[in-house]
């Protein structure tokens, strides 16, 4: 009977995959038909065709990226006629040809019982079944019974938590997998929590913080699509390695319209990967840097000490200091940002100089009318002397130029920071040609905010844009009717496609390229590491303060990291009312780290005074923690375990360790983001944040502890990366607690 039940489920899963393939072929056929249409030269007709094409392309990608494990669960409950009804749960929702649901998307409310039901609180469910697959083939089924009456049912296969344990013990691939089939109750409650406000998810290593954050992003995009489609969702991680690790999760859940960014990529047009010394990074991250930059911008407006003669096509006029001072004052009173206010200054100065030149020419007997005044103004604007003088008084600035000058001109920096020590100023000093660093990104963004963007379009242009949106929706409704696809395509979604093609990019693409974009929701991982200046940047990206913030204060390894969430979130919450500030959830079960490794890591952390969030590991590993003399011996041990291996060390040791391992294991060693698919990956402690490996070799743990003020936290991060085996190399001087 158990065998026949498995075969019955295999047949159902096979039917689901057949439907998935049929829908993909249908979308491909519809795309081919749309592309083959000859719509002539009309702009509206081309927009409609391209928008339909984009909808079908997105649908094809969604269906294709679902990949394996399409269906992973079944809920059994009472039907209206007194029998039993089975509802299947999967990565996406599917309907048959008659539009009857045959697979529920895991994010719909009806699916919540699959994750949250218990025997005590069954939530209307009588049983839950896990469908465990390999590729497209169902390999086994497991049942959890909530209603004792079903225990005698011959279709019940077995009971247990094998699905979860199998997923936890599975070999790592160098890429994060989704946990949609094994989300636990405390995780699901957080994933489905309300959209608005600031949600902080605190949890120790291995508790699934990152997985919860990503699945929450997928859930919010599904449940609030109308709101988030136009504004988008931003996910911020600590490094390129981390983004590489998580990049496949959201597409596998049917979502691809999300912006993924490291903290070094948050300023459009620049990607910073260089990390500075802890002291420099801490200084640049201080909130006082916002005041330094504001004073720097203001100081670039200069009134000349003496009158300046200007040659205008052979005529000499004088630029008086009072004229410049008046122009600067009027521009500042406009309330505009630096570069926009400069336009006001130039117009004011040119008007005064034009009057001066016109008066001089009239005194010489020339007749000057309004058309002559306009020509005189253009003569002054294009004259070399005038351009030099006005630019000297108020030079147009880019954020890059401002920051380069700030670092390269020590006397100017000293005038802006009278309360700093000479040593602090020296930390910022560097040549103009030096590359921008991760710590510079929020400073560039702050400078861009002060200097200003290109002025937005006028009122008439914005009014025309709204009218065009209305026309687009009306045209979309007519196009849907003409093509006979009513009920399958939404008019607003299609109309948004018109705008996307007009703007040459999807929402995610346009958001990533626009520094002033306001996201509907922002997810921040490893948030305990962010500096006040980085939080200021993120607040500009998310002015509605809709955030999911995940992290662990005990893992805060940078010298600028906060010691409490209240401290960390100060730039976000400001002076808001107590109840409106933020809410906190905790994850308490460690799914990744074997119990013996978790215990050792927590003991080390507590011995160094770290604020550890205690968690309970759900499993243990067969391998004990081991100590070996060098990295080569450590890797040899680690390779006994099938799967991925990470070698983690202090940054100053990485190059030397990589060279040694390259000789010992040719062709098997990679580095950071580009090496996550290698057999052995060499990483610094910061690069390892958020990642997991089957085995980890930590080289010279005492050196990691000594490397920075937060060295113990960095070691805590390193120790909690393995899912199976932990090896220490060069550990003769063991850190406290090991």
ABEGO torsion letter per residue (X at the ends): XAAAAAAAAAAAAAAAAAAAAAAAAAAAAAAAAAAABBAEABAAAAAAAAAAAAAAAAAAAAAAAAEBGABABBBBBBBAAGBBBBBBBBABBBBBAAGBBABBBAABAAAAAAAABBAABAGGBABBBBBBBBEABBABBBBBBABAAAAABAABABBEAAAAAAAAABBBAGBBBBAAAABBAAAAAAAABBABEBBBBBBBBGAGAAAAAAAAAAAAAAAAAAAAAAAEBBBBBABAAAAAAAAAAAAAAGBAABBBBBAAAABBGBBBABBBBAAAAAAAABAAAAAAAAAAAAAABBBBABBBBBBBGGBBBBBBAAAAAAAAAAAAAAGBBAAAAAAAAAAAAAAAAAAAAAAAAAAAGBBBBAAAAAAAAAAAAABAAAAAAAAAABBBBBAAAAAAAAAABAAAAAAABAABBAAAAAAABBBAABBBBAAAAAAAAAAAAAAEBBBBBBAAAAAAAAAAAAAAAAAAAAAAAAAGABGABBAAAAAAAAAAAAAGEBAAAAAAABAABBBABBBBBGAAABBAAAAAAAAAABAAGBBBBBEBAAABABAABBABAAAAAAAAAEABBAAAABBBBBBABBAABBAAAAAAAAAAAAAAGBBBBBBBBABBBABBBBBBABAAAAAAAAAABBEBBBBBBBAAAAAAAAAAAAAABBGABBBEAAAAABABBBBBAAAABGBBBABBBBBGAAAAAAABAAAAAAAAAAAAABAABBBBBGAABBBBGX
